[in-house]
Amino acid sequence: MKTIEEVNKWVSSARKGEKSIYYKGFFAEDAFKSFEMRKFSKDLLDFEKKTSLFTLYQKKIEEGHEHKKPVYEYYIKKN
């Protein structure tokens, strides 16, 4: 997972349309167990709302099942 500082640095240097993965896994479930991830999520959403410099989205790359959670790639794209 990237830090909010790394995201901020990336946003300031990225070109329009450029994208980057900031997390791979199942963020919602992983963040439930981690205060650091919940804080990162809040900071990232606040940064997005305040600046409108980027868009956040996710892409499922592996299906989950009864004994395995799904895997997503979480992207940030410069507007």
C-alpha positions in Angstrom: 0.0 0.0 0.0 1.2 3.5 -0.8 1.3 6.1 1.8 -0.7 9.4 1.5 2.7 11.2 1.1 3.6 8.9 -1.9 0.2 9.5 -3.4 0.6 13.3 -3.0 4.0 13.1 -4.6 2.7 11.0 -7.5 -0.3 13.3 -8.1 2.0 16.3 -8.3 4.3 14.7 -10.9 1.9 12.5 -12.9 0.6 13.6 -16.3 -3.1 13.7 -17.2 -4.5 10.2 -17.8 -1.6 8.5 -16.1 -2.6 5.8 -13.5 -1.0 4.0 -10.6 -1.9 1.1 -8.4 -2.0 2.1 -4.7 -3.2 -1.2 -3.3 -3.7 -4.9 -4.3 -5.9 -7.2 -2.3 -9.4 -6.8 -0.7 -9.2 -3.3 0.8 -12.6 -3.3 2.6 -11.8 -6.5 4.6 -8.2 -5.7 5.1 -8.9 -2.2 6.3 -11.4 -3.6 8.8 -8.5 -5.0 10.7 -6.1 -2.1 10.3 -6.4 1.4 11.7 -3.6 2.6 9.4 -5.5 1.5 6.3 -8.7 3.1 7.5 -6.8 6.4 8.1 -5.2 6.2 4.7 -8.6 5.6 3.1 -10.1 8.6 4.9 -7.1 10.8 4.0 -7.2 9.7 0.4 -10.9 10.4 0.0 -10.5 13.8 1.6 -7.6 14.6 -0.7 -9.6 13.6 -3.7 -12.6 15.7 -2.7 -10.5 18.7 -1.9 -8.4 18.8 -5.0 -10.4 16.9 -7.8 -6.9 16.1 -9.3 -7.5 12.4 -9.6 -10.1 9.6 -9.7 -10.1 6.4 -7.7 -11.3 3.1 -9.1 -10.9 -0.6 -8.7 -10.6 -3.7 -10.9 -11.3 -7.2 -9.8 -8.5 -9.5 -10.9 -9.4 -12.7 -9.0 -12.8 -14.1 -8.0 -13.3 -15.0 -4.4 -15.0 -18.1 -3.0 -15.9 -19.7 0.3 -12.3 -20.0 1.6 -10.6 -17.2 -0.4 -11.4 -13.5 -0.6 -11.4 -11.8 -4.0 -8.5 -9.7 -5.2 -8.7 -6.2 -6.6 -6.3 -3.7 -7.9 -7.0 -0.2 -6.6 -6.0 2.6 -9.0 -5.5 6.3 -8.8 -5.8 8.1 -12.2 -4.7 11.7 -12.8 -7.5 13.9 -14.2 
